Amino acid sequence: MSLAVNIENLSVYYGQTPALTNVSLEVEQGEYLGLLGPNGGGKSTLLRTILGLVPVSSGTVRVFGDKPSKSRAHVGYVPQLNSIDRRFPITVFEVVLTGRMKKGISPFFRYSREDREIAEALLEKVGLRELKARRISELSGGQFQKMLIARALAVKPSLLLLDEPTASVDAASRDQIYSLIEELSRTMTIILVTHDLLAVSSKVHRL
Ligand code: ADP
C-alpha cells in the first residue's frame, strides 16, 4: 500500500524567499498528523504543495503514489479563514456544493441531484442544516469553518488537509470541530496544521 504522502528533500521558494528547505515527511494512510510550528514556518506552503498549488523548487512530492496534480481529486482542503473573502454574495449551501464541481467540464455545468444530496448530508453532519440558505457574510467564525470542512468533504477525500481550522473560532465550536475531525480520522488520513498545541496534543496520533 502506498503512503498517503511521501515528501523527500522538498524545497519551495517564493521568488528569492525560501518557504521550505529540504523537508521530508512520510504520512501513512489512516494517520492523523498534527503539524505545529511558528507563523511563517512554511506549514501552509507544505499543504499547498501537497495539493499541487505551489511549484516545487527541488525534491519530490507523492500523494497516494502519484504527483499532486494527479491525486488532487482525492484530497480535501480547508484553507485558512483569513485567505477567503467572506463578503462574497453566496449561500452556505452553494459553497458546499462547489466542492462537487469537477474539473475540465463544460461552462454549462449543472449539479446533479446526487451532488445536492451529498451537500445536504454534509451540512447536517457539521451541524449547519438550519443555516443552509444563509449568506456566508452572516456566519460566525465557527460556522464558517464548519462550512469549509463540509465543502472539503464534498470531494469525498481520502486525505483531508486542514489549515488552522480553529483560528477565529469560539470555544464551543472549537470543541465541536475537533470532535468532528477525530471522527473523520477513523475513515481518512488527516493532516492538521495548527499552533493550538494544548488543544490538539491529546487528540492527534502523531506530532
Ligand atoms: P505558515 O503557514 O507556517 O505560517 P507559510 O507557508 O504561510 O508559513 O509561509 C512560509 C514563508 O513563505 C514565509 O516566509 C512567508 O512570508 C512566505 N510566503 C508565503 N506565501 C507567500 C507568497 N504567496 N508569496 C511570497 N512569499 C510567501
Boltz pocket constraint, residues with backbone or C-beta under 6 A from the ligand:
constraints:
  - pocket:
      binder: B
      contacts: [[A, 14], [A, 17], [A, 18], [A, 19], [A, 37], [A, 38], [A, 39], [A, 40], [A, 41], [A, 42], [A, 43], [A, 44], [A, 45], [A, 46]]
      max_distance: 6.0
